């Protein structure tokens, strides 16, 4: 018999060859899946009594014949009659699985195929395809179908005597890689390693007489009963760990796992593992593998699971996830979206359960899973709401608190005059030790927020918590971080303020991409004479800019630090008095002259100013600039002879990790001299 395949256009084969699937290698998954389908169908028919013969060996076999240039996929399933071939092969996209499922829908839940196009994926890599098949039906005649990639085919009887189907691919010249056993083994391990029917290809090898030899035992590729297909009650911790290492050889044991098992409103099974992540934050795209009835679909699960769960590892299997040609279809499919929502809820529930059942163990694992929890809270609102109950915060003493517990702890003592609860935190307990010590000695608690996401996480908590403000411990002097009353102003005359500003400013080192601003505050007499702080808002913006494209404006801005001079400290009082004795009489006349000229400039630039007025004002500005330079040079010359000023600045820089290289060496040398 000769005929023409029932397609709507003669261009179907070029379309199949190029566009049916994104990767040509997928043809092997489709053909093996079809073979498994045929095998499962026969098992179902046998269980219903519709097939009374001997099932016999039910393996699917993939055979490479490099010399003949063929790749063959064989099964011992239901097989096909000539009418079946006409109906299911020659009429493209009429899926036999759909019809079969309708008849046996209550029990045939492991039938894979949904499309009828899977067989034609063979033409992506083959110049000719043959089917040799014998149906399970009593008295059936074996048939041989041949097609060379054009709509014409031949279909005639053949001498096949064993039930089942052989699909023989004559691999084309562009795809000779599929005639290498090693390549086929790789693909079978990727796509077929957990199929429910044994898949064999090639022969087992073993070490014998000092060398690796081939045995006469067929090599079984797959584990037909992976852990996720079993009930949790049937599995021990060792079973879960063994399956994890089967998926991810050579990795450390996971922290814990979640077994997914739901049959309404969709069917979903799977196991998700929490690996040790710590702070090497990187969302990898191939940690979770997606299956459909044990057939591998993809490891690009964007859209199927929430983005933050890319940090997990494991398997998700659902017949409601279509074996579709398009990943974008996966991401828009409504069933897939429901699955994503369910997984989020299930993971949050499992974490809450672990926290409530064994808080001590949960706290011990917290540092490893913290980045996952924070990432989830930042990217998924529903997960965030659930996680507020079990998200932990750690203080500098290593104690863990829930968010509500910590809020209750600090509220009595760390509420400022405006009624805001101030959450103090450190991003580096070692580098910021002196600030932490000052805070704890004052009875305050300090959190450790040193993760890569914490600059974002702090903003999230500020939005979630009412009347709460986060402040890094080195972002201001302590009395300003949690102001209990109005700030006490430094008692300085304008002349003395000008002298001290230049005195300290002229001794600040030049640090690349860094600016310093000198200010004065009357802190306690026991507080440090000079404190260097960094603005909380700008620092957060720069940290977020480092992680987020589109915020480069902040990232390119210089680091800004405040140099706070404590006028209540005895050392500063002495420096101020000494400078006053030497400089007041020199600087005061200059300051008076500058003030007078500035007043005159303001008058000359009024609304009714003439061109002559503006010209005179411009000349006065030049004079003021000259006076400023004279004042600066006078004070700077004096400052250069005052090593204690530079020593105080360097001590403050040293406390912030800003004193390095040559400046550090000079500080050490000066310290010896002062001693």
N, C-alpha and C positions, 0 to 999 in steps of 0.2 A: 504493500500500500504506500502511495505517496500522497502528500497533501500540503496545505499551507496553514501555518500556525495562525490561530485567531487573534490577530492584533489589530489595533486601529490604524497603525501606520507602519510602513516598512522601515522606519527609522528607529524602531524600538530597541534594536540591538546596540547601535551606537550610543543611545541614551543609557542603556543598562551598563555598557562598558565604561562609560565615563562618570556618570552622575548618580547611579542608583545608591551607592554607598560612598562615603568619603574616603575609605581605605579599601583598596582592592583585596587586601588580605582577609577581609570580612567574609569572602566567599566560602572559606573553609568552615567558619562558624555556621553559616546558613545550611550548608550541605550536611554537616554532622548533626545539626539540630533537626533537620528533616528526617535523617536516619533514626535519631532518637525518638522522634514523633512516631514514626512507623512502628518502632519497637514497642513503645508505650501503648499505641493503639491495639496491638495484638494482645498485650497483657490485659488490657481492659476488656476486649472481646472474649478472651478466655475466662476471665472472672465472671462474665455475664452468661457464660455457656454458649455464646455465639460462635466460639471456635473450640472444637473438642479435640484437636490434634495435640501432639507433643510440642511444647514450646522449644525445647532444646536450648542450644547456646544462643544467647540474646545479645552478644557483643556487637558493637559497631567497630568496623575496621577501616583504617586509612592506610592505603598501600602506595608506596612510591616506586615507580619503575622508570628509573632515569634513562635506561637504554631505549625503552619503547617511547619515552617522552610522555608518560601518562601518570596521572594521580587518580586513584580510585577510592571512593567512599562506599563501603558495603554494609548492609544490615540484613537481619533475618526477621524483619517485621512483617507487616501486612502484605507488602508487595502490591503490584497493580496488574489489572487486566488491560487488554487493548482499549476497552471502553474507558477505564480509569485514566489511562494515558491521554486519550483523546480529551477527556473532560478536565483533568487537572494539570496537564502539561501543555497541551495544545491551545487551551483556552486560558491565556495568561491572566493572572490575578483572580481566578476563581479558586478560592482557597479550600482545599479538601478538609483542612483542620476546622474551618468554620462549620461546615456541614456536620462533621463528626462530633464536634463539641455540642451542637444543638441536640443531637440524638442522645449523647451520653453526658450531658452537662452537669449532672449531679456528682459524677465520680471521675470524669476525665479531666481532672484539674491540673494535670501536668503536661498537657499538650501545648507545645511551644508555638507553632506557626500561626500567624494571624493574617498573612498577606498574600501568599501564593506567588510572590515574586522571588522568594529566597532561592529557588532552584535556578532561576535565570542569572543569578549572580555568578554562576559558573562561567558565563560568557565574558566576564571581565578579564579572565586569565586564560581562557581556552579558545582555540581556533575551531575545535570540534568537540561535541559532547555526545556520549552514548549512554543510553539507559538499557540495562538488561534486568528484567524483572519478572517474577513469578508470584502471582497472588496466592494468599492463604486459602482462597475459596476452592471448594472441592471441584475437581475437574478442570481447573483453570489452565490456560495455555500460556507458556512463557512468551514474552514479546521483546523485541529489540527495536529501540527508537534511536535514530541518528539525526543530528542537525549540525550544520557547519556554521551557524551564526547568521544564516539568512532565514527568511520566513519559511523556506521549504524544509521538509523533513521526510524521512522514511520510517515506516512502522511495519514490522513483519515478525512472524513467529521465529523463535530461536530454541536452542537446545538446553537452556538453563533448567536444572533439575532441583536446585535448592531454593526454598521459599525466601523471598526478600528481594532487595533491589541493589544493583551495583550501578553507581554513577561514575562513568569513566571520562576524565577530562584529558584531552590532548592539549597540553600546555603550549601556548604560543611563544614565539621567539622573544617577546618583550618580558616574559614572566618566568624565565627558566629557574629563578630562585626557588620556585615552588616544586622543583624536582630534587631539592636537597633535603635529605631526611632531617638534618639538624634544623632547617628552617621550619619544616612541618612540625617537628617536635616543639619548637618555640611557640608556634601559633596554637597548637593544641593545648599546651600548658596555659596559654593566655586566655583562650576562649572556652575551653572545654574541660578544665581541670576539676569542675564540680558537677558535671552532667550526671543525671540519675541513672544512666545506663553505662556499663563499662565501655570505654573507648580504647582500642589498642592500635598501635602503630609501631612497626619495627619489632625488634627482638631485644629482650633483656640482655645486659652485659654483666660480667662478673670478673673479679680478679682471680686469675688462676695461673699457677706456674710462673709467677713474676710478670704477668702481663694481663691486659684487659681482653677478654675473649667474648664473642657473641654466643649466647645460648640458644636453645630451640624453644624458649618460652616467650610468648607474645608479651610485649611491653604495655602494661596498662597505664594509661595517662592520667586517669582521673580518680578522685575520691567521690564515690557515688552517694555517700551519706555524710556530707559536711555538717559541722556542729550546728549551724543555724537551722537545719531542717529538723532538728530534734527538739523535744520539749525541755525547758530549763531544768525540770525535775530529773531528767535523765542524764544530766551532765554534772560532772564534778569540776572544781576549780582547775584541776590538772587538765581536764578535757578542754576547757576554754583556753588555757595557756598553750596547750599543744597545737590547737587550731590557730592561735595567733602566730606562733612560730612557723606554722605551715604557710601562712599568708605572708609573713615578713621574717624570713630567715635571718638570723644573726643579730636581731634587735633585743634590747633589754626587755624584761617582762613589763607588761603594761601595769598601770596603777590599779585599774578596775575596769569593768565592762558593763554594758547594758544589753540585755537580750530582748530584742523587739519581737513581738508576736501578737498580731491583731488580725481579725477576720471580718470586722465590720467598722466603718462603712466601706473599707477596701481590705484587700489581703496584703499583708506585709509581714515578712520575717527578716531577721538579720541579727548581727552582733556588732556593736560599736565598742571599740576599745579606746581607753584614755592612755595614750603613751606619755612618757616623761618628756614634757616640753620645756619647762623652765623658761629662760628668757631668750633663747635663740628663736625669736619669733619669725616665722616664715610660713605663709599659707601655701602649702603644697597642693597641687591639683590631682594627685594620684594616690591619696591615702585610702579613700573609701572606694570600694568596687561595687558596681551596680549590676545586679543579675535579674533575669526574668525567668522564673522556673528553673533556676540553676544554670541558665545560659548567660554567659558573660555579655553584658551590653556595653559598658564603658567605665573608665575610671575618671572621667570628667563629669563630676556630679553637680556642677553648678546648676542651681535651680531645683534640683531634686532634694538636696539638703541645704539648710541655711548656710550662709557663707562662713560663719564662725565655726561650723562643724567640720570645715576642711582640716582643722587641726586634729580631728579624730582619725582613727583607722578602723578598718573592718569591712563588713559586707552588708548590703541591703538587697533584698530579693522580693520582688512583687510582680505578679502577673498583670497588675494594673499599670505597670510601666511598660509601654509598648516597645517592642524591638524595632524601633523606627529608624529610618534612614537619616533623620535630621536631629541633631542635638538641640537646635532652636525649638523644634517641636516639643521635645521633652520639657523645655523650660516654660512653655506656654500651656502645656496640658493641664486641665483642671484637676485630674486625679493626682497628678504629680504635685500640684500645689497643696492639696489636702494632705498628702504624705509628708511633705515638708513641715507643715504645721503640726502634724501628729508627732513627728520625730522631735521637734523642739519641745513639745509638751512632755513627751516621754523622758527625754534627757533631763529636763528641769526637775521632773518628779523623782527620777532616780537619784539625782544629786541631793535633793532635799531629804530623801529617805536615808541615804548614806550619812548625811549630817546628823539627822535625828537619832539614828540607830547606834552610831558610834562616833561621837564628836571628837574624841581623842584621836582616833585613826584618821578622821577627816582633816583635823588640824595638821597632822603629820604629813599629809599629802598636799596640803594647801599650796605650798610654794611651787609645787610641780603643776598644779592645775589652775593656778590663779590667772595666768595669761589667757587661758581658754574661757574662764568665767567672765573676765573683764571684756574680752573681745565680743563675747556673746551679748553682754549687757549693752555694749556700745553700738551693736549693729542690729539687734533684734529686740524690739520694745516688749513683746510678750515674754520673752526669756528674761529680760531685765526685771520686769515686775515680779516674776517668780523668784529670781535669784536674790532679790533684796532680802529674802529670809535667811539664805545660807551663805551669802557672800561674806567673807571674813576680812577683817582689818588687823594688822599686826603692829604693836607698838615697839618702841626701842628696847623694851625689856623682854621682847619675844613672846608676849602674851597675845592671844587671839580673842577678838570680839566680833559679834555680829554688828551690823550697822546700828541697829536700835540699842544694843548694849553699850556701844561706845558713846553714842549720843547721850545716853543717860549718865554715863560716867563723867563726861567732861562738862556737861551743862552747868552744874553749880559753880564751877571755878573758872570756866573759859568762855563766859558770856560777857561781851563788851558792853559799853555804856549805851549802845543803840539797841541792845537786846539780841544781837547776833551771836550764835555759838560759833566760836572760832576753832577750827580743826587744824592744829599745827602738824606739819609733816616734814620729813627729811627725805631727800632723794639719795643721800650718801652719808650714812651714819658716821663714817670715819672722817671724811673731809669736813663735815659740819658738826663735829663733836663738841666744839666749844659752845656753839649756839644751843645744841641739845642740852648740854650740861647746865647752861644758864636757865633754860626753861624748866627743866626737871627740878632744879634747886628752888625755883619759884613755885613749885607745886603743880606745874602743868604737865600734861601727857603729850607725847609726840609720836605720831604714826610713821611707819616706814613705808614709803611709796616710791620704790626704786625700780619699778618695771618700765618696760618700753612703752606701754600704753597709758601709764599713769597720768601723764599730762592731760590726756583726753578724759581719763576716768575721773579725775578731780572735777572737771567741768560737768560731767554727767551727774555726779553726786550733788554738786551745788544746785543743779536744776531740779533734782528729785527731792532734796531736803529743804524744808522751809526754814528761813531765818538761820541759815548756816553758811559759813564762809571758810574757805580753805586758804591757808597761808604757809608758804614754805618757811622754815625756821630761820633762814638767813635772808628773808626778803625785806626785813626792817628790824629796827631795834625792838626788843621784846615789849616794851611799854607801848609801842605803836601797833604791834601785832594784835594785842588784846587791850585796847585803850579802856581804862576804867573811869577816867575823868579827862577833862580837857588837857591838852598837851601843854607842858610848861615850857615857855619860850626862853631861849638863851638871852641873858641880860647883857647885851653888848651895845656899845655906842656904834654909830655908823662908821666912824673912823676905825675903831678896833675891829669891827666885822670885816672891813675892807682889808685891814692888815692881816688878820688871821686867814682870810680866804686865800689871799695871794701866798701867804707863808706856807700853807699846806698844798695849795694847787701847784705851786712852782716845784715842789719836791716829788710830785707824783710821777711815776715812770711812764714812758710811752709804751703802751701795749697795743699790738696790732688789732684793728677792728674793735677797739674798746674805748669807751669814754667814761670819765669820772666827774661827778658833780659834788663839790664840797658844800656841806650844810652844817648847821650848829643846833644842838639840842641840849637842854639842861636835864640830863639823865641823873641817876643816882651817883653819889660820890664814890661808891664802890664798883660802879660799872666801868667797863673798859674805856680808856681815853679816846680811842678811835675805833669805829666799827664800820666795816664795809658791807653794804647790803645790795641786793639786786632786785629791781622792780618785778613784782609777782606777775603782773599782766604781760609785760613785754617778754619776760623769760618764757612764760607759757606759750605765747604766740610763736616764738622762735623754735621751741621744742616741737610744737605741732607742725610748723613749717618744714622741719627736717623730715617729717614722715608723710606729709601730704602735698601732692602737686597742686599748684594753684595758689599756694601761700608763700611763694618765693619772695614776695615783697618784705615780709617779716624776716625771713631767713637771711636776707641780704643786709638788714639793718645791723649797726654795731651793737655790741653788748654794752648796756648802760648800768653803771654802778653808782651808788650814793656813798660818799665818804662822810660819815656822820662823826663830827667832832663833839665830844661830851664836855661842855663847858663847866660841869659840876665836878669833874675829876680833878684832884689836886695837881696832877702833872700838867694838865691843860691850863689850869689857873696860873701856875708858875710860868709856863711858856708865854701865856698872854701878858702877864705882868712884865716879864723881861722884855718882850717885844714892844710893849707900850712905852717903857722907859727909853728905849732906843729909837723908836720910830714915830711915836705920837706927834712929836713936835715937827717932824719932817713931813708926815703924811697929812696931818690935819689941814694945813694951809692948801695943799693940793686938792684935797677932798672939797674944801670950801669953795675953791676956785672952780672945780668941776661942777659942783651943784649950782653955783651962780650962773655959769655959762649955760648949763642945761635949762635953767629957768628962762634965760634970755632966748634960747633957741625955741622953746615952746611958745613964747610970746610972738616971735617973728614968724612962726608957721601957722598962725591963726587963719580964720576964714577970710579975713580981709588983707592978707599978706600980699605985698607988691613983689615985683621981680627983684627989686633992690633988697627987700627984706629976706627973700629966699636965698639970694646970693650971700648976704651977710650971715644967715643961719648956717649955710654950707661951710663957710669959712670957720665959724665957731665950732662945728662938728670936728673939723680937722684939728683945731686947737685942743678940744676935749680928748681926742684920740692920742694926741701927743702927751697930754697930762697923764692919761691913763698909763701910757707906756713908761713915763717917768716914775709914776707911783709904783708900777709893777717892778721895774728894774731896781728901785730903792729897796723894796721889801725882799725881792728875790736875792739880791746881793747879801742881805742880812741872813736870809733863810739858809743860804749855802754854808754859812758858818755855824749852823745849829744842827749838829748830827742827830740830836734827840728827836727832832721833828721827823726827819727821814726814817729814823728807827721806828717810831710809832706807826708811820705809814706802812713800812715794810712788815711789821708784825701783823698788822691788819690784813695786808695782802697775803701773807704767809698763811693766815688762818682760812683764807678762801682759795688756796691753791693757785694764786695768781702770781706768786713770786718764783721766777724760774731763771735758769741760765746765769748770765753775767750779773743780773740784779741780785740773785740769790747769793752768788759768790761775794759780791760787795757787802751784802747784809751781814754775812758771816764774819767777814774781815772787820767791818765796823763794830760788830758786837764785841769782838776781842779787844778792839781799841777802847771802847767805852768801859769795859771791865777793868 
